[in-house]
């Protein structure tokens, strides 16, 4: 049997309450900083809203490293990123946080990560083979599994944050700068995730979201690949982004979902989104789509975050059978998610 799509979200909602303050209290973090003279900048990798990223060299051992130079932001946000980076660095398919540089010029520490040689994922998407994409997606899910069961939401899943080395078949899920510890019944900032990968709840301003926003983003990754359209939902702004989603998933289901969560939708959304419209079938977009991938897309690209597949349900899907290893998913988590890896024999 495989996924029965029963409401199991959020699967790991109690984790941080169970692990206690030592696990999630980043404000009490007092990290050790190293001298900036131990490092040199080699070239810029990229520039974002909160940081600039450089290829660097650790002069102490002559090894290449990745330097994330943080822009001045709230001290608590910096501590949160450091705390979470230290935790996830022990997970599969992540880069380790090696050091923190005392950057007195900027006034915020610079994060030193291990360097991972890779080909930009967006360059690979148009030509990546099914077997390679299956492995890439599974390794992203594997990392999210460890994060979610540790009470951590990534909140910025997108192609830019998935690094892939085709020579070694290694994958790294990076940039936990927007990640957060999840607690039930907590209101969170909706100004997270990149627009093209924002879940509907973020776009309407629903603050009591959970780790299922990561699963929506994974669904967007899959859709962009299988339909050769990256990004799959390409809105000009948040309102247009929601409109692009509704065109595919249907207006009727959208309004049914907002009523089910008893959320008062803003007037500008009411004006922009039609009241009627059915969901498009994935085969109408690509008549050669694998039925198993259609099944996964239906599970992940679901307005209702309470019915959207969680990471265990997704990893357990038979499409991932060729790349899944025994022990990847804890048997207790499979039971909680109400899924099985045993299939019915025809």
C-alpha positions as CSV (number, residue, x, y, z in Angstrom):
1,X,0.0,0.0,0.0
2,X,1.1,3.6,-0.5
3,X,-0.1,7.0,0.5
4,X,-3.8,7.2,1.4
5,X,-3.7,11.0,1.6
6,X,-5.2,11.1,5.1
7,X,-4.9,14.4,6.9
8,X,-1.6,14.0,8.9
9,X,-0.3,17.5,8.9
10,X,1.7,18.7,10.7
11,X,3.5,15.5,11.3
12,X,6.2,16.8,13.7
13,X,4.3,19.6,15.3
14,X,5.4,18.7,18.9
15,X,9.1,18.2,18.3
16,X,10.4,21.5,19.8
17,X,8.1,21.1,22.8
18,X,9.6,17.6,23.3
19,X,13.2,18.5,22.7
20,X,13.2,21.5,25.0
21,X,14.7,25.0,25.2
22,X,18.3,23.8,24.7
23,X,17.4,22.7,21.2
24,X,15.6,25.8,19.9
25,X,16.8,28.7,22.1
26,X,19.0,30.7,19.7
27,X,19.0,33.9,21.7
28,X,21.2,32.3,24.4
29,X,23.8,31.4,21.7
30,X,27.2,32.8,22.4
31,X,29.4,31.5,19.5
32,X,33.2,31.8,19.3
33,X,34.4,34.1,16.5
34,X,37.7,33.7,14.7
35,X,40.0,36.4,13.2
36,X,39.2,37.7,9.8
37,X,42.9,37.7,8.9
38,X,42.7,33.9,8.5
39,X,40.6,34.2,5.3
40,X,40.8,35.8,1.9
41,X,38.0,36.6,-0.6
42,X,38.5,35.1,-4.1
43,X,35.4,35.9,-6.0
44,X,31.8,36.8,-5.5
45,X,29.2,34.0,-6.0
46,X,26.0,36.0,-5.5
47,X,24.2,38.8,-3.7
48,X,20.9,38.7,-1.9
49,X,18.7,40.8,0.3
50,X,20.4,39.7,3.5
51,X,23.9,38.6,2.5
52,X,26.6,38.4,-0.1
53,X,28.3,35.1,-0.8
54,X,31.9,34.6,-1.8
55,X,34.3,31.9,-2.7
56,X,37.1,32.2,-0.2
57,X,40.3,30.6,1.1
58,X,41.1,29.5,4.6
59,X,44.7,30.5,4.9
60,X,45.2,28.2,7.9
61,X,44.9,25.1,5.8
62,X,44.7,26.5,2.2
63,X,41.2,25.1,1.6
64,X,38.5,26.7,-0.4
65,X,35.5,27.8,1.7
66,X,32.2,29.6,1.1
67,X,31.9,32.9,2.9
68,X,28.5,34.3,3.6
69,X,28.8,38.0,4.5
70,X,25.7,39.0,6.4
71,X,24.2,42.4,6.1
72,X,23.4,44.2,9.3
73,X,20.1,42.8,10.6
74,X,18.6,42.0,13.9
75,X,21.0,40.1,16.2
76,X,18.3,37.5,17.0
77,X,18.0,36.7,13.2
78,X,21.7,36.2,12.9
79,X,21.7,33.9,16.0
80,X,18.8,32.0,14.6
81,X,20.6,31.3,11.4
82,X,23.8,30.2,13.2
83,X,21.9,27.9,15.6
84,X,19.9,26.3,12.8
85,X,23.0,26.0,10.5
86,X,24.9,24.2,13.3
87,X,22.0,21.7,13.7
88,X,21.3,21.0,10.0
89,X,25.0,20.7,9.2
90,X,24.8,17.3,10.8
91,X,22.0,16.2,8.3
92,X,22.5,14.4,5.0
93,X,23.0,16.6,1.9
94,X,23.9,19.9,3.7
95,X,27.1,22.0,4.0
96,X,28.7,22.3,7.4
97,X,29.2,25.6,9.2
98,X,32.9,25.6,9.9
99,X,33.6,29.0,11.5
100,X,32.3,32.4,12.3
101,X,34.4,35.4,11.4
102,X,34.6,38.4,13.6
103,X,33.9,41.0,11.0
104,X,34.3,44.3,12.8
105,X,33.9,46.4,9.6
106,X,30.3,45.4,9.1
107,X,29.5,44.6,12.7
108,X,27.9,41.2,12.0
109,X,29.7,37.9,11.8
110,X,30.6,36.3,8.5
111,X,29.6,32.6,8.2
112,X,32.2,30.2,6.9
113,X,30.7,27.1,5.2
114,X,32.4,24.2,3.5
115,X,32.8,24.7,-0.2
116,X,30.9,22.4,-2.6
117,X,31.7,22.4,-6.3
118,X,28.6,22.3,-8.4
119,X,26.9,23.2,-11.6
120,X,24.1,25.8,-11.3
121,X,20.9,23.8,-10.9
122,X,18.9,26.1,-13.2
123,X,21.4,25.3,-16.0
124,X,20.8,21.6,-15.5
125,X,17.0,21.6,-15.4
126,X,16.3,21.7,-19.1
127,X,18.5,18.6,-19.7
128,X,18.5,16.6,-16.5
129,X,17.4,13.0,-16.9
130,X,14.6,11.5,-15.0
131,X,16.8,9.2,-13.0
132,X,19.1,12.1,-12.0
133,X,16.1,14.3,-11.1
134,X,14.6,11.6,-9.0
135,X,17.8,11.3,-7.0
136,X,18.1,15.1,-6.6
137,X,14.5,15.5,-5.4
138,X,14.9,12.6,-3.0
139,X,18.0,14.0,-1.4
140,X,16.2,17.3,-1.0
141,X,13.4,15.5,0.7
142,X,15.8,13.5,2.8
143,X,17.3,16.7,4.2
144,X,13.8,18.2,4.8
145,X,12.8,15.0,6.6
146,X,15.6,15.5,9.1
147,X,14.9,19.2,9.4
148,X,11.1,18.8,9.9
149,X,11.6,16.0,12.4
150,X,13.9,18.4,14.2
151,X,11.2,21.1,14.3
152,X,12.8,23.3,11.6
153,X,11.1,24.8,8.5
154,X,13.4,25.8,5.7
155,X,11.1,28.5,4.3
156,X,13.1,29.2,1.1
157,X,13.2,26.1,-1.1
158,X,14.0,27.0,-4.7
159,X,16.4,25.8,-7.4
160,X,19.0,28.4,-6.4
161,X,19.3,26.7,-3.0
162,X,19.8,23.2,-4.4
163,X,23.4,22.5,-5.4
164,X,24.2,19.5,-7.6
165,X,27.5,18.0,-8.7
166,X,26.8,15.7,-11.7
167,X,30.3,14.1,-11.4
168,X,29.7,12.8,-7.9
169,X,25.8,12.8,-7.9
170,X,26.0,14.7,-4.6
171,X,23.3,17.2,-3.7
172,X,23.3,20.0,-1.1
173,X,20.3,21.9,0.3
174,X,21.7,25.3,1.3
175,X,20.8,28.7,2.8
176,X,18.9,28.3,6.0
177,X,18.9,32.1,6.6
178,X,15.0,32.2,6.5
179,X,14.5,29.0,8.4
180,X,12.7,28.9,11.7
181,X,11.7,26.6,14.6
182,X,8.1,25.5,14.4
183,X,5.7,25.7,17.3
184,X,2.0,24.9,17.0
185,X,-0.5,27.8,17.1
186,X,2.3,30.3,16.4
187,X,2.0,33.2,14.0
188,X,4.9,33.6,11.7
189,X,6.0,36.2,9.2
190,X,4.6,35.6,5.7
191,X,7.5,37.5,4.1
192,X,9.5,34.4,3.5
193,X,10.2,32.2,0.5
194,X,10.8,33.5,-3.0
195,X,7.7,34.6,-4.8
196,X,7.6,31.8,-7.4
197,X,7.7,29.2,-4.6
198,X,5.4,30.8,-2.1
199,X,2.6,28.5,-0.9
200,X,-0.9,29.9,-1.2
201,X,-1.2,30.5,2.6
202,X,1.8,32.8,2.4
203,X,0.3,34.7,-0.5
204,X,-3.0,35.4,1.3
205,X,-1.2,36.4,4.5
206,X,-2.2,33.4,6.6
207,X,0.4,33.5,9.4
208,X,-0.3,30.2,11.2
209,X,1.4,28.1,8.6
210,X,3.7,25.2,9.2
211,X,6.4,23.1,7.4
212,X,4.0,22.2,4.6
213,X,5.2,25.4,2.9
214,X,8.4,23.6,2.1
215,X,6.4,20.8,0.5
216,X,4.6,23.2,-1.7
217,X,7.9,24.6,-2.9
218,X,9.1,21.0,-3.7
219,X,6.0,20.6,-5.8
220,X,6.9,23.7,-7.7
221,X,10.4,22.3,-8.3
222,X,8.9,19.2,-9.7
223,X,6.4,21.0,-11.9
224,X,9.1,23.3,-13.3
225,X,11.1,20.3,-14.3
226,X,8.4,18.0,-15.7
227,X,6.7,20.8,-17.7
228,X,10.0,22.4,-18.8
229,X,8.8,25.7,-17.4
230,X,10.9,27.3,-14.7
231,X,9.4,28.8,-12.7
232,X,6.1,26.9,-13.2
233,X,4.1,29.6,-11.4
234,X,5.6,32.9,-12.6
235,X,3.7,35.8,-11.1
236,X,4.8,39.5,-11.5
237,X,3.9,40.2,-7.8
238,X,2.3,38.3,-5.0
239,X,-1.3,38.9,-6.2
240,X,-0.4,37.8,-9.7
241,X,1.4,34.8,-8.3
242,X,-1.8,33.7,-6.6
243,X,-3.7,34.3,-9.9
244,X,-1.2,32.0,-11.7
245,X,-1.7,29.3,-9.2
246,X,-5.5,29.6,-9.4
247,X,-5.5,29.3,-13.2
248,X,-4.0,25.8,-12.7
249,X,-5.5,24.5,-9.5
250,X,-8.9,26.1,-9.9
251,X,-10.8,29.0,-8.3
252,X,-13.6,26.9,-6.9
253,X,-11.2,24.9,-4.8
254,X,-9.4,28.0,-3.7
255,X,-12.5,29.6,-2.2
256,X,-13.5,26.3,-0.6
257,X,-10.2,26.2,1.1
258,X,-10.2,29.7,2.4
259,X,-13.7,29.1,3.9
260,X,-12.5,25.8,5.5
261,X,-9.8,27.7,7.4
262,X,-12.2,30.6,8.2
263,X,-9.8,33.2,6.8
264,X,-10.9,36.6,5.8
265,X,-9.4,37.2,2.4
266,X,-8.4,40.8,1.6
267,X,-10.6,42.8,-0.8
268,X,-8.0,43.1,-3.5
269,X,-7.7,39.3,-3.6
270,X,-11.5,38.9,-3.8
271,X,-11.5,41.3,-6.8
272,X,-8.7,39.6,-8.6
273,X,-9.6,35.9,-8.2
274,X,-12.7,34.6,-10.0
275,X,-15.3,32.7,-8.0
276,X,-15.5,29.7,-10.4
277,X,-13.0,27.7,-12.3
278,X,-12.0,24.0,-12.3
279,X,-8.5,22.5,-11.7
280,X,-6.6,21.6,-14.8
281,X,-5.5,18.0,-15.3
282,X,-1.7,17.6,-15.4
283,X,-2.0,15.5,-18.5
284,X,-3.7,18.4,-20.2
285,X,-0.5,20.4,-19.7
286,X,1.8,17.4,-20.7
287,X,0.0,14.4,-22.1
288,X,3.2,12.3,-21.6
289,X,3.5,12.9,-17.9
290,X,4.2,9.9,-15.7
291,X,1.0,9.1,-13.7
292,X,3.1,8.7,-10.6
293,X,4.5,12.2,-10.9
294,X,0.9,13.5,-11.5
295,X,0.0,11.8,-8.2
296,X,2.9,13.5,-6.4
297,X,1.9,16.9,-7.8
298,X,-1.6,16.4,-6.7
299,X,-0.3,15.6,-3.2
300,X,2.1,18.6,-2.9
301,X,0.3,21.3,-4.9
302,X,-2.7,21.4,-2.8
303,X,-4.2,24.6,-1.4
304,X,-5.1,22.9,1.8
305,X,-2.0,22.6,3.9
306,X,-3.8,20.2,6.2
307,X,-4.1,17.7,3.3
308,X,-0.9,18.6,1.5
309,X,1.5,15.7,1.6
310,X,4.2,15.9,4.3
311,X,7.8,14.9,3.7
312,X,7.3,11.2,4.9
313,X,4.3,10.7,2.6
314,X,6.3,12.1,-0.3
315,X,9.5,10.1,0.3
316,X,7.4,6.9,0.6
317,X,5.8,7.3,-2.8
318,X,6.7,4.4,-5.2
319,X,8.2,6.8,-7.7
320,X,11.1,7.1,-5.3
321,X,11.5,3.4,-4.8
322,X,14.7,3.2,-7.0
323,X,16.6,5.7,-4.9
324,X,15.3,5.0,-1.4
325,X,17.4,2.9,1.0
326,X,16.3,0.9,3.9
327,X,16.3,2.9,7.1
328,X,16.0,6.3,5.3
329,X,12.6,6.8,7.1
330,X,12.1,5.8,10.7
331,X,9.4,3.2,11.0
332,X,7.7,5.2,13.7
333,X,7.5,8.2,11.4
334,X,6.0,6.0,8.7
335,X,3.3,4.8,11.1
336,X,2.6,8.4,12.2
337,X,2.3,9.5,8.6
338,X,0.0,6.5,7.9
339,X,2.0,5.2,5.0
340,X,3.7,2.0,4.1
341,X,6.7,1.0,1.9
342,X,5.1,-2.4,1.2
343,X,3.2,-2.5,-2.1
344,X,0.4,-4.7,-3.1
345,X,1.5,-7.3,-5.6
346,X,-0.6,-7.6,-8.7
